[in-house]
């Protein structure tokens, strides 16, 4: 279970980016329906993946700058946040 904190930042600025990504995915689906050339589809999928990684990176940076930074005032919470970041980084490994 994920613990909610008062420092939880707003990520509403990412909504526009996610909407663009959604549009890109719709475009990829259309390309598949139209039986477009495979490399063209793959290039668009790479663009979607890159855009998602950018959103991930922005949210992680925000988390580090707010929730993690705030946790440094308490030794126990700091250790918990460091463990949390380690787990997140393991999950992001390709």
CNS distance restraints for C-alpha pairs under 8 A (distance, minus, plus):
assign (resid   4 and name CA) (resid   8 and name CA) 7.13 0.50 0.50
assign (resid   5 and name CA) (resid  67 and name CA) 7.50 0.50 0.50
assign (resid   7 and name CA) (resid  66 and name CA) 6.18 0.50 0.50
assign (resid   7 and name CA) (resid  67 and name CA) 5.40 0.50 0.50
assign (resid   7 and name CA) (resid  70 and name CA) 7.39 0.50 0.50
assign (resid   8 and name CA) (resid  63 and name CA) 7.75 0.50 0.50
assign (resid   8 and name CA) (resid  66 and name CA) 7.35 0.50 0.50
assign (resid   8 and name CA) (resid  67 and name CA) 6.39 0.50 0.50
assign (resid   9 and name CA) (resid  62 and name CA) 7.03 0.50 0.50
assign (resid   9 and name CA) (resid  63 and name CA) 7.19 0.50 0.50
assign (resid   9 and name CA) (resid  66 and name CA) 6.86 0.50 0.50
assign (resid   9 and name CA) (resid  67 and name CA) 7.79 0.50 0.50
assign (resid  11 and name CA) (resid  15 and name CA) 7.58 0.50 0.50
assign (resid  11 and name CA) (resid  59 and name CA) 6.85 0.50 0.50
assign (resid  13 and name CA) (resid  17 and name CA) 7.82 0.50 0.50
assign (resid  14 and name CA) (resid  18 and name CA) 6.18 0.50 0.50
assign (resid  14 and name CA) (resid  55 and name CA) 6.57 0.50 0.50
assign (resid  15 and name CA) (resid  19 and name CA) 6.09 0.50 0.50
assign (resid  16 and name CA) (resid  20 and name CA) 6.32 0.50 0.50
assign (resid  17 and name CA) (resid  21 and name CA) 6.24 0.50 0.50
assign (resid  17 and name CA) (resid  51 and name CA) 7.81 0.50 0.50
assign (resid  17 and name CA) (resid  55 and name CA) 7.40 0.50 0.50
assign (resid  18 and name CA) (resid  22 and name CA) 6.09 0.50 0.50
assign (resid  18 and name CA) (resid  52 and name CA) 7.75 0.50 0.50
assign (resid  18 and name CA) (resid  55 and name CA) 7.78 0.50 0.50
assign (resid  19 and name CA) (resid  23 and name CA) 6.28 0.50 0.50
assign (resid  20 and name CA) (resid  24 and name CA) 6.22 0.50 0.50
assign (resid  21 and name CA) (resid  25 and name CA) 6.24 0.50 0.50
assign (resid  21 and name CA) (resid  48 and name CA) 6.07 0.50 0.50
assign (resid  21 and name CA) (resid  51 and name CA) 6.80 0.50 0.50
assign (resid  21 and name CA) (resid  52 and name CA) 7.36 0.50 0.50
assign (resid  22 and name CA) (resid  26 and name CA) 6.29 0.50 0.50
assign (resid  23 and name CA) (resid  27 and name CA) 6.25 0.50 0.50
assign (resid  24 and name CA) (resid  28 and name CA) 6.30 0.50 0.50
assign (resid  24 and name CA) (resid  44 and name CA) 7.55 0.50 0.50
assign (resid  24 and name CA) (resid  48 and name CA) 6.57 0.50 0.50
assign (resid  25 and name CA) (resid  29 and name CA) 6.26 0.50 0.50
assign (resid  25 and name CA) (resid  45 and name CA) 7.77 0.50 0.50
assign (resid  25 and name CA) (resid  48 and name CA) 7.09 0.50 0.50
assign (resid  26 and name CA) (resid  30 and name CA) 6.26 0.50 0.50
assign (resid  27 and name CA) (resid  31 and name CA) 6.16 0.50 0.50
assign (resid  28 and name CA) (resid  32 and name CA) 6.29 0.50 0.50
assign (resid  28 and name CA) (resid  41 and name CA) 6.31 0.50 0.50
assign (resid  28 and name CA) (resid  44 and name CA) 6.65 0.50 0.50
assign (resid  28 and name CA) (resid  45 and name CA) 7.11 0.50 0.50
assign (resid  29 and name CA) (resid  33 and name CA) 6.27 0.50 0.50
assign (resid  30 and name CA) (resid  34 and name CA) 6.07 0.50 0.50
assign (resid  31 and name CA) (resid  35 and name CA) 6.10 0.50 0.50
assign (resid  31 and name CA) (resid  36 and name CA) 5.31 0.50 0.50
assign (resid  31 and name CA) (resid  41 and name CA) 6.65 0.50 0.50
assign (resid  32 and name CA) (resid  36 and name CA) 6.07 0.50 0.50
assign (resid  32 and name CA) (resid  41 and name CA) 7.36 0.50 0.50
assign (resid  36 and name CA) (resid  40 and name CA) 6.99 0.50 0.50
assign (resid  36 and name CA) (resid  41 and name CA) 6.96 0.50 0.50
assign (resid  37 and name CA) (resid  41 and name CA) 6.68 0.50 0.50
assign (resid  38 and name CA) (resid  42 and name CA) 6.20 0.50 0.50
assign (resid  39 and name CA) (resid  43 and name CA) 6.10 0.50 0.50
assign (resid  40 and name CA) (resid  44 and name CA) 6.46 0.50 0.50
assign (resid  41 and name CA) (resid  45 and name CA) 6.22 0.50 0.50
assign (resid  42 and name CA) (resid  46 and name CA) 6.14 0.50 0.50
assign (resid  43 and name CA) (resid  47 and name CA) 6.37 0.50 0.50
assign (resid  44 and name CA) (resid  48 and name CA) 6.35 0.50 0.50
assign (resid  45 and name CA) (resid  49 and name CA) 6.21 0.50 0.50
assign (resid  46 and name CA) (resid  50 and name CA) 6.11 0.50 0.50
assign (resid  47 and name CA) (resid  51 and name CA) 6.15 0.50 0.50
assign (resid  48 and name CA) (resid  52 and name CA) 6.21 0.50 0.50
assign (resid  49 and name CA) (resid  53 and name CA) 6.20 0.50 0.50
assign (resid  50 and name CA) (resid  54 and name CA) 6.30 0.50 0.50
assign (resid  51 and name CA) (resid  55 and name CA) 6.50 0.50 0.50
assign (resid  52 and name CA) (resid  56 and name CA) 6.20 0.50 0.50
assign (resid  53 and name CA) (resid  57 and name CA) 6.02 0.50 0.50
assign (resid  54 and name CA) (resid  58 and name CA) 6.18 0.50 0.50
assign (resid  55 and name CA) (resid  59 and name CA) 6.23 0.50 0.50
assign (resid  56 and name CA) (resid  60 and name CA) 6.11 0.50 0.50
assign (resid  57 and name CA) (resid  61 and name CA) 6.09 0.50 0.50
assign (resid  58 and name CA) (resid  62 and name CA) 6.19 0.50 0.50
assign (resid  59 and name CA) (resid  63 and name CA) 6.14 0.50 0.50
assign (resid  60 and name CA) (resid  64 and name CA) 6.20 0.50 0.50
assign (resid  61 and name CA) (resid  65 and name CA) 6.11 0.50 0.50
assign (resid  62 and name CA) (resid  66 and name CA) 6.07 0.50 0.50
assign (resid  63 and name CA) (resid  67 and name CA) 5.33 0.50 0.50
assign (resid  63 and name CA) (resid  68 and name CA) 6.30 0.50 0.50
assign (resid  64 and name CA) (resid  68 and name CA) 4.79 0.50 0.50
assign (resid  64 and name CA) (resid  69 and name CA) 6.12 0.50 0.50
assign (resid  65 and name CA) (resid  69 and name CA) 5.52 0.50 0.50
assign (resid  66 and name CA) (resid  70 and name CA) 5.95 0.50 0.50
assign (resid  67 and name CA) (resid  71 and name CA) 6.27 0.50 0.50
assign (resid  68 and name CA) (resid  72 and name CA) 6.85 0.50 0.50
assign (resid  68 and name CA) (resid  78 and name CA) 7.24 0.50 0.50
assign (resid  68 and name CA) (resid  81 and name CA) 6.07 0.50 0.50
assign (resid  68 and name CA) (resid  82 and name CA) 7.94 0.50 0.50
assign (resid  71 and name CA) (resid  75 and name CA) 7.79 0.50 0.50
assign (resid  71 and name CA) (resid  77 and name CA) 5.50 0.50 0.50
assign (resid  71 and name CA) (resid  78 and name CA) 4.97 0.50 0.50
assign (resid  71 and name CA) (resid  81 and name CA) 7.07 0.50 0.50
assign (resid  72 and name CA) (resid  77 and name CA) 7.23 0.50 0.50
assign (resid  72 and name CA) (resid  78 and name CA) 5.01 0.50 0.50
assign (resid  73 and name CA) (resid  78 and name CA) 7.45 0.50 0.50
assign (resid  74 and name CA) (resid  78 and name CA) 5.96 0.50 0.50
assign (resid  75 and name CA) (resid  79 and name CA) 6.37 0.50 0.50
assign (resid  76 and name CA) (resid  80 and name CA) 6.38 0.50 0.50
assign (resid  77 and name CA) (resid  81 and name CA) 6.15 0.50 0.50
assign (resid  78 and name CA) (resid  82 and name CA) 6.21 0.50 0.50
assign (resid  79 and name CA) (resid  83 and name CA) 6.25 0.50 0.50
assign (resid  80 and name CA) (resid  84 and name CA) 6.13 0.50 0.50
assign (resid  81 and name CA) (resid  85 and name CA) 6.17 0.50 0.50
assign (resid  82 and name CA) (resid  86 and name CA) 6.27 0.50 0.50
assign (resid  83 and name CA) (resid  87 and name CA) 6.33 0.50 0.50
assign (resid  84 and name CA) (resid  88 and name CA) 6.25 0.50 0.50
assign (resid  85 and name CA) (resid  89 and name CA) 6.08 0.50 0.50
assign (resid  86 and name CA) (resid  90 and name CA) 6.26 0.50 0.50
assign (resid  87 and name CA) (resid  91 and name CA) 6.36 0.50 0.50
assign (resid  88 and name CA) (resid  92 and name CA) 6.36 0.50 0.50
assign (resid  89 and name CA) (resid  93 and name CA) 6.52 0.50 0.50
